[in-house]
């Protein structure tokens, strides 16, 4: 049994594809979708109402805060997170449920694949959002992407959810706290397709530099302060 939380802000161009992918899931257990909308001014909520009644409208305070709000209303023991510009393959929920048959598992993360991809996108995503995530996990650094991860709800609540005081890398920060609580796993077969717009808007070099600085600050206990999410144009 799984609760799926989607944070969203002005995503009328993407949200239907996300919901349609969830609609096609082959998972046979009980599950729900909770949409947390940051006061969208487009047709996002209008479209979402075709798929779910669980819509929460809150002031826009970042994806971490929206995910926390969604998790508070979750009614199932596993809470999974995906973003509104992502498309889940049919086996996404089934794979999550399968992995959590391991009672010791606290958190699960997957990898990212680019939607509407150019050759450059496919290469860069394979290096940075697949191989790097799995290799870093072998080194004890877990990065459970906020747009493709799941936690036991009880553990998530005990951890206090995503740290809303962190402006960037809040998903990695949560992963590393969760690591001290119990077992984490990165599953290469658990993937979602995600928009490449942030890379097309900012360029791979700039995005990489933002992540390098965040990694350095995180590793040295310094504050991670970036307006990365604010720079991405939605809609």
C-alpha positions in Angstrom: 0.0 0.0 0.0 1.6 3.2 -1.2 0.8 7.0 -1.0 2.3 9.0 -3.9 3.0 12.7 -3.3 3.4 15.2 -6.1 4.5 18.8 -5.5 3.5 21.1 -8.3 3.5 24.7 -9.4 2.2 25.9 -12.7 2.7 22.7 -14.6 -0.3 22.6 -16.9 1.9 21.4 -19.7 3.3 18.4 -17.8 0.9 17.3 -15.1 -1.4 15.3 -17.4 1.4 13.2 -18.7 2.5 12.5 -15.1 -1.0 11.4 -14.1 -1.5 9.3 -17.2 1.7 7.4 -16.4 0.5 6.7 -12.9 -2.9 5.7 -14.2 -1.1 2.9 -16.2 0.7 1.4 -13.3 0.6 -2.4 -13.1 0.6 -2.4 -9.2 -2.3 -4.4 -7.8 -2.2 -3.1 -4.2 -4.0 -0.1 -2.7 -2.5 3.3 -3.5 -3.4 7.0 -3.6 -2.1 10.2 -5.2 -1.7 13.4 -3.2 -1.1 16.6 -5.1 0.4 19.6 -3.2 -0.1 22.7 -5.3 1.9 25.9 -4.6 -1.0 28.2 -5.6 -0.7 27.6 -9.3 -2.1 30.4 -11.5 -2.6 28.2 -14.6 -4.8 25.2 -15.2 -2.8 22.8 -13.1 -5.4 22.1 -10.5 -8.2 22.0 -13.1 -6.4 19.2 -14.9 -5.4 17.4 -11.6 -9.0 17.2 -10.5 -9.7 14.8 -13.4 -7.3 12.3 -11.7 -7.4 12.8 -7.9 -9.5 14.4 -5.2 -6.5 14.7 -2.9 -5.4 18.2 -3.7 -3.8 20.5 -1.1 -3.2 24.1 -1.9 -0.4 25.8 0.0 1.8 28.9 -0.5 4.9 28.1 -2.6 7.7 27.3 -0.1 9.7 24.9 -2.2 9.3 21.2 -3.1 10.6 19.9 0.2 7.9 21.7 2.1 5.3 20.5 -0.3 6.4 16.9 0.0 6.3 17.1 3.8 2.7 18.5 3.7 1.6 15.7 1.4 3.2 13.0 3.6 1.3 14.4 6.6 -2.0 13.3 4.9 -0.7 10.0 3.6 -2.8 7.0 4.7 -0.5 4.2 3.6 2.7 2.9 5.2 5.0 3.6 2.2 5.2 7.2 0.8 6.6 7.7 -2.7 7.6 10.9 -4.3 7.6 12.0 -7.9 7.6 15.4 -9.6 4.9 16.7 -11.9 7.3 16.9 -14.9 8.2 13.2 -14.5 6.7 10.1 -16.2 6.8 6.8 -14.4 7.1 3.5 -16.3 4.3 0.9 -15.6 6.4 -1.0 -13.1 7.3 2.0 -10.9 4.9 1.3 -8.0 5.3 -2.5 -8.3 9.1 -2.2 -8.0 8.7 0.1 -4.9 6.4 -2.4 -3.3 8.7 -5.3 -4.1 11.7 -3.6 -2.5 9.8 -2.7 0.7 9.1 -6.4 1.2 12.5 -6.1 3.0 11.4 -5.1 6.4 14.8 -3.6 7.2 14.5 -1.1 4.3 13.9 2.5 5.4 14.4 4.4 2.1 14.6 3.6 -1.6 15.9 5.7 -4.4 16.0 5.3 -8.1 17.7 6.9 -11.1 16.6 9.5 -13.7 16.2 9.3 -17.5 15.6 12.3 -19.7 12.3 12.7 -21.6 12.3 14.5 -24.9 16.0 13.6 -25.0 18.9 14.7 -27.3 22.0 12.5 -27.5 23.7 14.9 -25.1 20.9 14.5 -22.6 21.0 10.7 -22.6 24.8 10.7 -22.1 24.8 13.3 -19.3 21.9 11.7 -17.5 23.5 8.3 -17.7 26.7 9.7 -16.2 25.2 12.1 -13.6 21.8 10.7 -12.7 22.5 7.0 -12.9 26.1 5.8 -12.6 27.1 8.6 -10.2 24.2 7.9 -7.9 24.9 4.2 -7.7 28.6 4.6 -7.3 28.3 7.2 -4.6 26.0 4.9 -2.7 28.8 2.3 -2.7 30.9 5.0 -1.1 28.3 5.5 1.6 26.8 8.8 0.1 23.2 8.2 -0.6 21.3 10.5 -2.9 17.6 9.5 -3.0 16.3 11.9 -5.6 13.2 13.8 -4.4 11.5 13.1 -7.7 12.1 9.4 -7.5 12.2 8.0 -4.0 10.1 6.3 -1.3 10.3 6.0 2.5 8.5 4.1 5.1 6.1 6.7 6.4 6.8 6.0 10.0 10.5 6.5 9.5 9.9 9.6 7.3 7.9 11.2 10.1 10.5 10.3 12.8 13.1 12.0 10.6 11.0 15.1 10.3 10.8 14.8 6.6 12.7 17.0 4.2 14.7 19.9 5.9 12.9 23.0 4.7 15.7 25.2 5.9 17.9 23.8 3.2 17.4 25.6 -0.1 18.9 22.8 -2.3 20.0 19.2 -1.9 17.3 18.7 0.7 16.7 15.2 -0.7 20.4 14.2 -0.2 20.3 15.8 3.3 17.3 13.6 4.2 19.0 10.5 2.7 22.1 10.9 4.8 20.0 11.3 8.0 17.9 8.3 7.0 21.1 6.3 6.6 21.7 6.6 10.3 18.3 5.1 11.0 18.5 2.0 8.8 18.9 0.4 5.4 18.8 2.4 2.2 19.0 1.1 -1.3 19.5 2.6 -4.8 17.7 0.6 -7.4 18.9 1.0 -11.0 15.7 -0.5 -12.4 13.6 2.1 -10.5 13.7 5.0 -13.0 11.5 7.8 -14.1 11.7 10.0 -17.1 12.1 13.7 -16.2 12.2 17.0 -18.0 15.5 18.3 -19.4 14.3 21.9 -19.2 16.6 22.9 -16.3 19.6 21.8 -18.3 18.4 23.5 -21.5 17.7 26.7 -19.6 20.9 26.8 -17.5 23.3 24.4 -19.4 24.9 21.3 -18.1 28.1 23.1 -17.0 26.2 25.6 -14.7 24.0 22.9 -13.2 27.1 20.7 -12.6 28.8 23.7 -10.9 25.8 24.3 -8.7 25.9 20.6 -7.6 29.6 20.6 -7.0 29.4 23.6 -4.7 26.4 22.0 -2.9 28.3 18.8 -2.5 31.3 20.6 -1.1 29.2 22.6 1.4 27.2 19.6 2.4 30.4 17.5 3.0 32.0 20.3 5.1 28.9 21.1 7.1 28.4 24.5 5.5 25.1 26.1 4.5 23.8 25.2 1.1 22.4 28.4 -0.2 21.3 28.7 -3.8 18.3 30.0 -5.8 18.5 27.1 -8.2 14.7 26.2 -8.1 13.7 29.9 -8.5 15.8 30.1 -11.6 13.9 27.4 -13.4 11.0 28.6 -15.5 7.8 26.6 -15.1 5.0 26.1 -17.5 
